[in-house]
Amino acid sequence: MTKAKLSYTEAVNELETILTELESNSEVNMDVIAEKVKRAAFLMELCKKQLHELDEELEKMMEHLD
């Protein structure tokens, strides 16, 4: 699932899907697990970046209110 720009909600939903798949799969396929872990790491970094950007925007708005 490659998109130009994933929203925070889309990224979190995909992370939850990956987690559910990994938890419910009793078959151990290291290639599949490795790929899912890589994708999850990418999604977590994306979420972290978006939260950081939102935090900066909110701080700027709060400064203008003071």
C-alpha positions as CSV (number, residue, x, y, z in Angstrom):
1,M,0.0,0.0,0.0
2,T,2.0,2.9,-1.3
3,K,0.4,6.3,-1.4
4,A,1.9,9.7,-2.0
5,K,0.7,11.0,1.4
6,L,-0.8,8.8,4.1
7,S,-2.9,10.5,6.7
8,Y,-2.2,9.8,10.4
9,T,-5.5,7.8,10.6
10,E,-4.7,5.7,7.6
11,A,-1.2,5.0,9.0
12,V,-2.6,4.0,12.4
13,N,-5.2,1.8,10.8
14,E,-2.6,0.0,8.7
15,L,-0.4,-0.4,11.8
16,E,-3.3,-2.0,13.6
17,T,-3.9,-4.3,10.6
18,I,-0.3,-5.4,10.6
19,L,-0.4,-6.1,14.3
20,T,-3.5,-8.1,14.0
21,E,-2.1,-10.1,11.1
22,L,1.1,-10.8,13.0
23,E,-0.7,-11.8,16.2
24,S,-3.2,-14.1,14.5
25,N,-0.8,-15.8,12.1
26,S,0.6,-19.1,13.6
27,E,2.7,-19.7,10.5
28,V,6.2,-18.2,10.8
29,N,7.5,-16.9,7.4
30,M,10.5,-14.7,8.2
31,D,10.3,-12.9,4.9
32,V,6.7,-11.9,5.4
33,I,7.4,-10.9,9.1
34,A,10.5,-8.9,8.0
35,E,8.5,-7.0,5.4
36,K,5.6,-6.3,7.8
37,V,8.1,-5.0,10.5
38,K,9.8,-2.7,7.9
39,R,6.4,-1.3,6.9
40,A,5.4,-0.9,10.5
41,A,8.6,1.0,11.3
42,F,8.0,3.3,8.3
43,L,4.4,3.9,9.4
44,M,5.4,4.6,13.0
45,E,8.0,7.2,11.8
46,L,5.4,8.8,9.6
47,C,3.0,9.1,12.6
48,K,5.7,10.5,14.8
49,K,6.6,13.1,12.2
50,Q,3.0,14.1,11.7
51,L,2.4,14.4,15.5
52,H,5.6,16.5,15.8
53,E,4.4,18.8,13.0
54,L,1.0,19.2,14.6
55,D,2.6,20.0,17.9
56,E,4.7,22.7,16.4
57,E,1.6,24.2,14.6
58,L,-0.4,24.2,17.9
59,E,2.5,25.9,19.8
60,K,2.6,28.6,17.1
61,M,-1.1,29.1,17.4
62,M,-0.9,29.3,21.2
63,E,1.9,31.9,21.0
64,H,-0.4,34.1,18.8
65,L,-3.1,33.9,21.4
66,D,-0.9,35.2,24.2
